[in-house]
């Protein structure tokens, strides 16, 4: 009779450590998505009087501080190889956040976040067109589901004269996802040669330059609780991105594609509870279809690269 096999401690311990690290990364990713949703809520509060571009500009200015203040991060950010890709990433990322915050100002935090979080659809398309990534034809199944869901959501808030339910600001929100898709595609290419802080620094610096013209033009000096809302928006954005970065090593693209949609639910729930943003049956149905469709697109596009970094499937915020 064979004696029972005992796993050597040198093998068992690393396996246990990896399991704990993965579990910790998953919890951190949940925290990241939650913070992104709370950030949208804080931005909505800040933009009650202040403009979306001003809120976005402050968000980028504060986000740039870690690179400016911490010498190690600053040195890493100044070492790069493909400045063209970093410019694309930073510029279009800035446009994505600018449009996202403008949509938050004029629609609701939930609708704007839902529209922005359709970005994985566009990043998948642009990755095929511009950097030669493969994509399965199966993506044509979940993509229409997501787009139908978007239509239901915007239709539930439509005003007379809106095009297919899309008003001006809903279209701006949808364009934020397109711009985010371009930025994420550039980031995918850039991360083949660039370090994380170079990519992050380009995002914050060029995002600041992109949002500054409209931000300064519409500037109103914050007062009272607006400073708190602006600070919360900026700090939640930094915290969410740092938490996301921590998860990169252990969480695959598909998992993050699913968890990141929690931000949409958090933004919608907070808006409904505290800002009286309505979620009727049509909007709820549309949100469900959109989230399921985006998750499906993420699943199909991650089949050929199951270990893709998490940051590659999360929209700009």
KOLDOFI-656449 format. One record per residue (C-alpha): x, y, z. Coordinates in Angstrom, 2 decimals, padded with zeros to 5 digits, m for minus. Example, Ala and Ser with C-alpha at 12.3 -4.5 7.8 and 13.67 -1.06 7.14 Angstrom:
KOLDOFI-656449
+---------+---------+---------+
|      px |      py |      pz |
+---------+---------+---------+
|  012.30 | m004.50 |  007.80 |
|  013.67 | m001.06 |  007.14 |
+---------+---------+---------+
//
This chain:
KOLDOFI-656449
+---------+---------+---------+
|      px |      py |      pz |
+---------+---------+---------+
|  000.00 |  000.00 |  000.00 |
|  001.35 |  003.37 | m001.00 |
|  001.98 |  005.77 |  001.82 |
|  000.08 |  009.04 |  001.78 |
|  001.73 |  011.83 | m000.10 |
|  002.64 |  014.97 |  001.82 |
|  003.15 |  018.23 | m000.01 |
|  006.55 |  019.66 |  000.88 |
|  006.34 |  022.82 |  002.91 |
|  008.47 |  024.71 |  000.38 |
|  005.79 |  024.04 | m002.27 |
|  002.68 |  024.35 | m000.12 |
|  003.63 |  027.69 |  001.41 |
|  004.08 |  029.61 | m001.88 |
|  000.79 |  028.17 | m003.13 |
| m000.97 |  029.37 |  000.01 |
|  000.69 |  032.76 | m000.31 |
| m000.49 |  033.06 | m003.92 |
| m004.03 |  032.16 | m002.86 |
| m004.04 |  034.82 | m000.16 |
| m002.57 |  037.38 | m002.55 |
| m005.24 |  036.62 | m005.15 |
| m008.02 |  036.90 | m002.57 |
| m006.57 |  040.19 | m001.31 |
| m006.33 |  041.49 | m004.89 |
| m009.97 |  040.59 | m005.57 |
| m011.09 |  042.45 | m002.46 |
| m008.92 |  045.39 | m003.48 |
| m010.47 |  045.37 | m006.95 |
| m013.94 |  045.47 | m005.41 |
| m012.79 |  048.44 | m003.33 |
| m011.42 |  050.11 | m006.48 |
| m014.70 |  049.73 | m008.39 |
| m016.63 |  051.00 | m005.37 |
| m014.40 |  054.06 | m005.13 |
| m014.84 |  054.78 | m008.84 |
| m018.61 |  054.70 | m008.34 |
| m018.34 |  056.97 | m005.29 |
| m016.10 |  059.29 | m007.30 |
| m018.89 |  059.77 | m009.86 |
| m021.30 |  060.57 | m007.03 |
| m018.87 |  063.09 | m005.51 |
| m018.31 |  064.67 | m008.94 |
| m022.06 |  065.05 | m009.36 |
| m022.28 |  066.88 | m006.03 |
| m019.33 |  069.11 | m006.96 |
| m020.84 |  069.95 | m010.34 |
| m024.12 |  071.22 | m008.88 |
| m022.65 |  074.71 | m009.28 |
| m019.16 |  074.12 | m010.63 |
| m018.67 |  073.02 | m014.22 |
| m017.75 |  069.47 | m015.20 |
| m014.52 |  070.68 | m016.90 |
| m013.47 |  072.48 | m013.71 |
| m014.07 |  069.36 | m011.61 |
| m012.12 |  067.26 | m014.14 |
| m009.23 |  069.74 | m014.15 |
| m008.94 |  069.68 | m010.36 |
| m009.15 |  065.89 | m010.41 |
| m006.14 |  065.73 | m012.78 |
| m004.17 |  068.37 | m010.87 |
| m004.49 |  066.43 | m007.62 |
| m003.86 |  063.14 | m009.43 |
| m000.54 |  064.46 | m010.70 |
|  000.74 |  065.16 | m007.17 |
|  002.14 |  061.66 | m006.44 |
|  004.35 |  061.89 | m009.54 |
|  005.52 |  065.39 | m008.60 |
|  006.04 |  064.80 | m004.90 |
|  007.51 |  061.27 | m004.73 |
|  010.96 |  061.28 | m006.33 |
|  010.93 |  057.55 | m007.13 |
|  007.69 |  057.86 | m009.08 |
|  008.92 |  061.04 | m010.77 |
|  012.09 |  059.31 | m011.98 |
|  010.08 |  056.38 | m013.32 |
|  007.63 |  058.69 | m015.08 |
|  010.44 |  060.47 | m016.96 |
|  011.82 |  057.23 | m018.42 |
|  009.89 |  056.30 | m021.56 |
|  010.47 |  054.97 | m025.07 |
|  007.30 |  055.66 | m027.07 |
|  006.32 |  059.25 | m026.39 |
|  003.85 |  059.12 | m029.29 |
|  001.81 |  056.39 | m027.61 |
|  001.95 |  058.18 | m024.27 |
|  000.64 |  061.35 | m025.93 |
| m002.25 |  059.45 | m027.50 |
| m003.01 |  057.80 | m024.18 |
| m002.86 |  061.04 | m022.21 |
| m004.72 |  063.23 | m024.68 |
| m007.60 |  060.85 | m025.40 |
| m007.72 |  059.82 | m021.75 |
| m008.10 |  063.50 | m020.86 |
| m010.87 |  063.91 | m023.44 |
| m012.60 |  060.82 | m022.03 |
| m012.59 |  062.19 | m018.48 |
| m013.59 |  065.68 | m019.68 |
| m016.61 |  064.31 | m021.54 |
| m017.43 |  061.94 | m018.66 |
| m017.53 |  064.77 | m016.11 |
| m019.53 |  066.99 | m018.49 |
| m022.05 |  064.16 | m018.81 |
| m022.14 |  063.81 | m015.01 |
| m022.84 |  067.54 | m014.69 |
| m025.77 |  067.54 | m017.12 |
| m027.29 |  064.06 | m016.77 |
| m027.04 |  061.77 | m013.75 |
| m024.07 |  060.08 | m012.14 |
| m025.54 |  056.66 | m012.95 |
| m026.29 |  057.29 | m016.63 |
| m022.94 |  059.00 | m017.24 |
| m021.05 |  056.16 | m015.57 |
| m023.00 |  053.53 | m017.48 |
| m022.19 |  055.23 | m020.79 |
| m018.52 |  055.68 | m019.87 |
| m018.20 |  052.05 | m018.81 |
| m019.09 |  050.80 | m022.28 |
| m015.47 |  051.65 | m023.17 |
| m014.35 |  047.97 | m023.32 |
| m016.50 |  047.60 | m026.44 |
| m014.56 |  050.35 | m028.20 |
| m011.13 |  049.36 | m026.90 |
| m011.73 |  045.86 | m028.30 |
| m012.65 |  047.26 | m031.70 |
| m009.74 |  049.72 | m031.82 |
| m007.27 |  047.07 | m030.67 |
| m008.18 |  045.01 | m033.72 |
| m008.00 |  047.98 | m036.08 |
| m004.84 |  049.65 | m034.84 |
| m002.55 |  047.27 | m032.96 |
| m003.38 |  043.98 | m034.64 |
| m005.00 |  042.14 | m031.74 |
| m007.27 |  039.23 | m032.63 |
| m010.92 |  039.19 | m031.65 |
| m013.49 |  036.46 | m031.98 |
| m016.60 |  036.89 | m034.11 |
| m018.47 |  035.80 | m030.98 |
| m018.17 |  039.40 | m029.79 |
| m021.04 |  040.20 | m032.16 |
| m023.37 |  038.41 | m029.74 |
| m022.88 |  040.42 | m026.52 |
| m022.11 |  043.75 | m028.23 |
| m025.67 |  044.36 | m029.53 |
| m027.00 |  043.37 | m026.10 |
| m024.89 |  046.09 | m024.48 |
| m025.89 |  048.69 | m027.09 |
| m029.57 |  047.79 | m026.71 |
| m029.21 |  048.27 | m022.96 |
| m027.67 |  051.71 | m023.50 |
| m030.62 |  052.62 | m025.73 |
| m033.09 |  051.54 | m023.04 |
| m031.31 |  053.60 | m020.38 |
| m031.12 |  056.81 | m022.39 |
| m034.63 |  056.28 | m023.71 |
| m035.92 |  056.19 | m020.14 |
| m034.54 |  059.72 | m019.64 |
| m035.31 |  061.03 | m023.15 |
| m036.73 |  064.47 | m023.79 |
| m038.82 |  065.47 | m026.83 |
| m036.60 |  065.88 | m029.89 |
| m033.79 |  063.60 | m028.66 |
| m032.24 |  061.40 | m031.35 |
| m033.08 |  057.77 | m030.48 |
| m033.29 |  058.86 | m026.87 |
| m029.88 |  060.52 | m026.95 |
| m029.75 |  064.14 | m025.98 |
| m026.65 |  066.31 | m026.30 |
| m025.15 |  065.25 | m023.00 |
| m025.93 |  061.55 | m023.40 |
| m024.03 |  061.72 | m026.69 |
| m021.14 |  063.39 | m024.87 |
| m021.20 |  060.55 | m022.33 |
| m021.16 |  057.97 | m025.13 |
| m018.24 |  059.78 | m026.79 |
| m016.34 |  059.59 | m023.49 |
| m016.40 |  055.81 | m023.89 |
| m015.10 |  056.08 | m027.48 |
| m012.25 |  058.37 | m026.38 |
| m011.52 |  056.02 | m023.50 |
| m011.37 |  053.12 | m025.94 |
| m008.72 |  054.96 | m027.97 |
| m006.73 |  055.80 | m024.83 |
| m006.86 |  052.21 | m023.55 |
| m005.74 |  050.93 | m026.97 |
| m002.74 |  053.28 | m026.86 |
| m002.07 |  052.13 | m023.30 |
| m002.09 |  048.49 | m024.38 |
|  000.56 |  049.27 | m026.95 |
|  002.51 |  051.57 | m024.62 |
|  002.66 |  049.04 | m021.78 |
|  004.66 |  046.75 | m024.02 |
|  007.55 |  049.17 | m023.61 |
|  006.65 |  051.67 | m020.87 |
|  006.54 |  051.46 | m017.08 |
|  003.34 |  052.07 | m015.17 |
|  004.32 |  055.50 | m013.81 |
|  005.23 |  056.82 | m017.26 |
|  001.76 |  055.84 | m018.46 |
|  000.06 |  057.25 | m015.35 |
|  002.08 |  060.47 | m015.45 |
|  001.24 |  061.05 | m019.11 |
| m002.43 |  060.47 | m018.34 |
| m002.54 |  063.03 | m015.52 |
| m000.31 |  065.65 | m017.16 |
| m001.96 |  065.62 | m020.58 |
| m005.35 |  065.19 | m018.95 |
| m004.69 |  068.37 | m016.98 |
| m003.62 |  070.24 | m020.13 |
| m006.67 |  068.93 | m022.01 |
| m009.20 |  069.95 | m019.37 |
| m007.55 |  073.25 | m018.37 |
| m008.88 |  075.47 | m021.22 |
| m012.55 |  074.74 | m020.49 |
| m011.88 |  074.34 | m016.78 |
| m010.33 |  077.81 | m016.48 |
| m012.87 |  079.37 | m018.83 |
| m015.78 |  078.14 | m016.70 |
| m013.93 |  078.53 | m013.38 |
| m015.92 |  079.42 | m010.30 |
| m014.15 |  079.62 | m006.97 |
| m015.33 |  076.67 | m004.88 |
| m016.93 |  077.47 | m001.58 |
| m017.90 |  075.57 |  001.53 |
| m018.78 |  071.95 |  000.90 |
| m017.70 |  072.19 | m002.75 |
| m014.09 |  071.93 | m001.62 |
| m014.98 |  068.72 |  000.18 |
| m016.73 |  067.33 | m002.92 |
| m013.75 |  068.26 | m005.11 |
| m011.32 |  066.71 | m002.66 |
| m013.40 |  063.56 | m002.42 |
| m013.59 |  063.29 | m006.22 |
| m009.81 |  063.62 | m006.57 |
| m008.82 |  061.38 | m003.68 |
| m011.30 |  058.67 | m004.63 |
| m009.93 |  058.70 | m008.18 |
| m006.34 |  058.34 | m006.92 |
| m007.32 |  055.65 | m004.42 |
| m009.28 |  053.72 | m007.03 |
| m006.41 |  053.80 | m009.51 |
| m003.82 |  052.79 | m006.93 |
| m006.03 |  049.93 | m005.75 |
| m006.46 |  048.86 | m009.35 |
| m002.69 |  048.98 | m009.90 |
| m002.15 |  046.77 | m006.84 |
| m004.45 |  044.15 | m008.37 |
| m002.62 |  043.93 | m011.70 |
| m000.36 |  041.04 | m010.78 |
| m003.06 |  038.66 | m009.56 |
| m006.33 |  039.58 | m011.31 |
| m006.95 |  038.76 | m014.96 |
| m008.79 |  040.94 | m017.48 |
| m012.03 |  038.97 | m017.42 |
| m012.34 |  039.14 | m013.64 |
| m011.72 |  042.86 | m013.60 |
| m014.11 |  043.37 | m016.51 |
| m016.83 |  041.90 | m014.32 |
| m015.88 |  043.60 | m011.06 |
| m015.39 |  047.03 | m012.67 |
| m019.09 |  047.15 | m013.58 |
| m019.77 |  047.46 | m009.86 |
| m018.90 |  051.15 | m010.30 |
| m022.02 |  051.60 | m012.43 |
| m024.25 |  050.04 | m009.78 |
| m022.66 |  052.08 | m006.99 |
| m023.08 |  055.36 | m008.92 |
| m026.70 |  054.54 | m009.74 |
| m027.52 |  053.48 | m006.19 |
| m025.95 |  056.57 | m004.58 |
| m027.66 |  058.85 | m007.09 |
| m031.02 |  057.24 | m006.41 |
| m030.64 |  057.33 | m002.62 |
| m029.20 |  060.80 | m002.10 |
| m029.82 |  062.81 | m005.28 |
| m033.27 |  061.45 | m006.16 |
| m032.09 |  060.23 | m009.58 |
| m034.84 |  058.01 | m010.94 |
| m034.34 |  054.39 | m011.94 |
| m037.54 |  053.22 | m013.62 |
| m038.18 |  049.74 | m015.00 |
| m036.86 |  050.61 | m018.46 |
| m033.66 |  052.12 | m017.05 |
| m033.11 |  049.13 | m014.76 |
| m033.64 |  046.72 | m017.65 |
| m031.28 |  048.71 | m019.84 |
| m028.60 |  048.89 | m017.15 |
| m028.79 |  045.13 | m016.67 |
| m028.49 |  044.46 | m020.41 |
| m025.59 |  046.89 | m020.75 |
| m023.62 |  045.42 | m017.87 |
| m024.22 |  041.85 | m019.09 |
| m023.28 |  042.85 | m022.64 |
| m020.07 |  044.62 | m021.59 |
| m019.08 |  041.63 | m019.44 |
| m019.74 |  039.40 | m022.44 |
| m017.56 |  041.56 | m024.69 |
| m014.80 |  041.54 | m022.08 |
| m015.04 |  037.75 | m021.84 |
| m014.78 |  037.23 | m025.59 |
| m011.92 |  039.69 | m026.07 |
| m009.98 |  038.23 | m023.12 |
| m010.07 |  034.66 | m024.39 |
| m006.92 |  035.15 | m026.46 |
| m005.14 |  037.01 | m023.63 |
| m006.47 |  035.66 | m020.32 |
| m003.67 |  037.25 | m018.35 |
| m004.09 |  040.73 | m019.78 |
| m003.44 |  043.42 | m017.18 |
| m006.50 |  044.59 | m015.33 |
| m005.96 |  048.22 | m016.20 |
| m006.47 |  047.41 | m019.86 |
| m010.20 |  046.83 | m019.49 |
| m011.17 |  049.67 | m017.17 |
| m012.49 |  052.95 | m018.57 |
| m010.85 |  056.29 | m017.90 |
| m011.97 |  058.03 | m014.73 |
+---------+---------+---------+
//
